[in-house]
Amino acid sequence: MDNDIEALQNILREDPSNFQARRELSILLVNNGFNEEAERKLRYLIKYFPDDAELRYNLGIVYEKLKKFPEAKMCYKKAIELSPQEDFYYNLGEVLVELKEWDDAILAFKKVLETDPEDGNCYFNLGVCYFNKDEKNLALDNFQKAVNINPKDIFAYFYLGYIYQNDGLTNFAVESYQKVLEISPDYSWAYFNLGSIAYKNGNIDEAKQYLLKTIEFNDSDIEAYKLLTKICLRQNETDEILEILHTKLEKEENGDLFYCLARVYKYIGDLEKYYDNLQAAIQNPYTLTFQQDIVKKEFEYAKAKLNKNEEIKAETEIEEYESDTEAESSSEPADEDPSEESEETELEEAEEEFEDEENTEEDIDYSAQDSYTENE
């Protein structure tokens, strides 16, 4: 391919007016990732051939690759104006999805379906548009059509599972996620959502196995670590979760994971490490999604305990995450503080927030809304 590019460049050096060679070179440059150079060649050609729809279309592709979506949109629309073709409408639809112009994207994909009613990618993209317009029934209908045409469409199956899960139709959700894993056994988000469903249904061992699979295939899924921490504490498997969290934190610091680690050390009654990890969580504010003011109150509580050379008792139950201020009312962190009662309440809220995190986890959007481009 490099030889072809070089040959065409040599032709143009000898004859700069050879437009056919310039056209062929621009296509080769696009196909080989030389997008800026391709852009220059195509813009030059369009000056001489402004009504060439293919040139406009190819320039649109270049702009799309350069993430210049408004420019790509203009090129595709001009190409359609000059010569309405299926590919032009499809690419326009993709760019309109990037620009979140859902209604116009729907019109573009429907134009493709007028000439090719068996285009599964169009149905998938229509599903994405309707999903983002919160028209879930139409989204379901189009995702189902996508998998009917292409039974290997993991993204359509994933969207189906996600919609079913959020509508409380867990059996259908599980079936859809299992389809995803049949096609792509390393699809971590499907494992996570199956783990979330199992956890919600009280199938703790099953949830744990799904979450371990999640971090096996995607060790950056912080939500999986958070839910796994609660499960391991519930099962009193502290050594396992300590190893998992430490292994991840050796690679990358993360406020949420430091907070999870702090909770484990509080659970086993290790005040010093509880304090150290609360401090580390506070020092990583950009990756700390737990309420930072409450984490800071926990930190102040642990600090006060250390200053008094007091100990904390290991927790025997984790469902409520009762604070030590409640369990040991005679050993408050700030005995003389008149605001002691309200501080105790806020600290108790922090303890409960960790257990209640499962509610927010189920609301996380793992729908891979930008993955439609991988579906081509």
N, C-alpha and C positions, 0 to 999 in steps of 0.2 A: 504493500500500500504506500509506503514511503517513496518507493521508486516511481509510482504513478504520480504522486504529488510533485516530485522533482521534475518528472518529464513534462508535466503541464506547465510548471513554472518556467522551464526552459523555453517552451513554445511561446509563452507570453513575453519573455524577454526579447525574443526575436520578432514577435508580432503582437504588440499590446492591444491591437484592435480585434484579436481573435476572441470574439465573445463566447463562442461555443467552448473553447478551452477554459475560459474564465468561469463559465457556468459549471463545467465538470469539476474544476478545481474547487469551487465554493462548496459543492456537495461533498467532495472528499474531505475537505477541511471540517465540515459539520460532523460527518460520520466519525472523524478521528479526534474530535474534541478541541479543535483549534477554532473556538467560537468567535473570538475577537477578530481574527483574520478573515473568517468566513463572513462575518458581519460587514467588514469593509468591502469585500469582493461583491457581495450581494447588493449593497447600497449603490455601489458603482454601476452595476448592471441595471438596476432599477431606473437610474437616471436616463438610460438609453432605451429601456423597455418598460415603461411605467404601467403598461397594461398586461404584463405577463403575470398571470395568477400564480404560476408555480414559483416564480421568484419571490413573490410576496409571502407565499406559504412557507418556503424555505427560510426566509428571513424571520418569519414568526417562530419557527422551530429554534433558530439561533437565539432569539430574544427569550424564549421560554427556558432554554438551557442556561442563559445568563441571569435568570430570575427577573428579567425585565418584563413583567407580566402585562402592564398597560400597553407597552409597545407591541408585545406579541398579539394582544387582543386587536389592536388596530390593523396589524398585518393580516391576521386571519379574516377579519371582517372585510378588508379590501379584496382579499383573494376570493371570498365568497361573492362579493359584489361583481367581480370580474368573471367568475366561473364557479357557481355553487357546486361543490363536490362533497361527498361523504366525509373524506378525510379532513377537509377544511372545517366542516361543522364539528367533527369530533374533537379536533385540537382546540378549536374555539371554546367548546364546552369545558375542556380541561382547564384552560386558562381562567375561564369565568369562575370555576370552582376555587381556584387559587385566590381569586379576587373576592370570593364569597358573594358573588352576584348570582344567587341561587336560581332566581326566576329565569334569567336569561340563559343560564346554563341548562336548565330543564328544556327550554325551547330548542337549544342547539342539539342536545342529545335526542330529542324527539324527531328532529329533522333527519338524523342518521337512521333512526328506526323506521322512517318512512320508506327508505330504500333497502335497509337490512334489518328486518324485524327479529333476526336471530343473533344480534350483536349483544353478547352477554356483558361485555364491558360497559356498554351504554346503560343497561339495566342497573348494573352496580353503581355507576356514577349518578344515575337518577335516584337510587336509594340514598346515596350520600347527601344529595341536595334536599330531598324530602326529610331526611333525618335532621338536617340542620335547620330546616324550616319548622321542625317540631310537628311534622305531619307523619306520625309514626305508622299509621296503617298503610299509607302509600309507600313509605320506606320499606316496610315488611314485604309488601307485594312485589316491589322491584328487586329486593335482595333475593326473594324466593325465585323469581324469574331468572335471576343471574345464576343461581346454583342449579336450576333445572337445565339451563343451557350448558353451563360449565360446572360439573360436580366437583371440580378441583379448586373452586374459587374460595380460598380460605378466608379472605377478607369479607366476602359476603356472608359466609357462615358466622364469622365473628360478630358482625353487626347484628345478625339475627339473634345470636346468643345474648348480646348486650341488651337489645331491646326487650327480649323476653325476660331477662334477669330483672331489669328495672320495672317491668310490669308485674313482677311477682310470679311469672310462669316458669318456675325454676326447672321443672322437668324438661320443658322445651329448650330452656337455656343450656342445661347440661348436655342435652342431645346435640345441640349446635356446636358447643365447645368441643365435645368429643369428636365431632366431624372434623373440626379444625386440626385436632391432634392426630387424627388418622392420616390427614394429608401432610401435615407438617409437625412432626413429633417434638420439635424444639421451639414451638411457639409459646413463649413464656407468659404472655398476657392471658392466654386461654387457661394455663395452669393456675395463674393467680385468681382469676374469676371463679374457676371451679373450687379453689381453696376457700374463697370468700363465701360461696354458697354453702359448702360443706360446714364451715364454721358457724354460719348463721343457723343451719339446721341441727347443730349440736353434734355433728360427726367430726369430732376433734382429731382423731387419728388420721382420718382421710384428709382433712384440711391440712394437717401438718405435711403429709406426703406431697400434696399438690404444691405447697409453698416451698418445700425443699427443691422440687423440680423447677419452680419459678426461678429461684436464685442460682440453680445449676446452669440454666440457660441464659439468665440475665441477672448478673450479680449487682446491677445498678438499680434494681427495683426496690426502693427504700420501703414502700408500703408493704412489700412481702416480709421484710425483716421486722417491721413493726407488729404485724399480725402474728408472725412466728414467735416473737418474744412473748406475747400474751399466752399463746398456746403452750410454749415450753414452761412458763411459770405455772400455768394451770396444772400441768402434768409433773411439776416439780423436777423438770429436766434442766436445771440451772447450768450444769457443766457444759451441756451441749450448746445452749444458746450463748453462753459466754465465749465459747470457742468460735462460733459462727460470727458473732459481732466483732470480736477482736480481729479475726481474719480479715473481715471487710474493712475495718478501720485502719488496719496496717497499710492497706492500699490507698485509702482515701478518707479524709476526715469528713464527718457529717454530723451536724447538730442533732438531728433526729436520732441517729444511731447512738450518739453519746448519751442522749436522754434515755433511750431504751436500756443502755448498759447501766446507767445510774439506777434505773428501776430494778434491774436484776440484783444489783449489789444491795439495794435497800431491802429487797425481798429476803436476801440471805443474811442481812444484818451487818454488812461491812460498811460502816459509816464513812471511813476514810475514802474508799473508792466510790461510794455514793456521792460524796462531796466533790471529789476530783472530776468525775464524769459530768456532774451538773455544771461545774465550772467550764469544762471543755464544751458542753452544749451551748452555754451562753457565749463562749468565744467564737462560735460558728453560727452567727445569727442568720446568715443568708440560706442556710440549709436546715434551720430549726423551724418547723411548721407548727409545733406545739406552741401554745400561748406563752410568749416569752416572759410576760410579767409574772405568770404563775410559776414558770420554771425558776425565775429569779427568787421568788418567795421560798420555794423549796431549797434553793441554794442558801439563802439566809438562815433558814431553819437548820440545815445541816451544819453550817458554819457556827451557829450558836451552840449546837451540841458539841462540836469539837472544842470550842473555846472553853466550855464547862467540863471538858474531859468526860463527857457522858457517852453512853452507848445507846444504840437503837436495837430494838428487838427484831429478830427475824420475823417476817410476816408468815402467818399460817394460812391465810386466805388472800386471794388476789382479786376476787370479783369486785369488791368495793374499794380496794386499795386504801384502807383506812389510814389516816395519818397518825404518826406517833404522838402528835399533840393530843389526839383524841384518845388513843390507847393509854397514854401516860399523862393524865391531866395534871399531875404534880410536877412534871418536868417540862414545862413550856419553854420554848426558846427565848422568850422575852417576858420574864415573870412580872416585871414592873411596868410593862407597856400597857397603857390604858386601852389601846386598840387591839389588845390581845385576842379578844373574842372574834372580831371580824377577820383578823389575820388567820386565825385557826380555820375559819370557814373557807377562806380563799385557798388555803393550803389543801383542805379537804377536796375542794373543787379540782385542784390540780391532780390529786390522786385519782379522782373519779374520771377525769378527762382521759387519762391513759387507757382505762378500761373501755370508755365509751367511744374510743377512736374507731372501733369497728363500724360505727354508723357512718362516719365520714368516708371510710375506706370503700364502702359499698357505693358511694356516690361519685367516686373518681372515674373520670371519663377515660376508659381504656379502649375507646372505639377506633383508635388509629385513623382519625379523620383525614390525615394527610397521606394515608397510604394508598389512595386510589391510583396514584401514578405507578405504583408497583404492580398494579393489576393488569397492565397492558400485556 
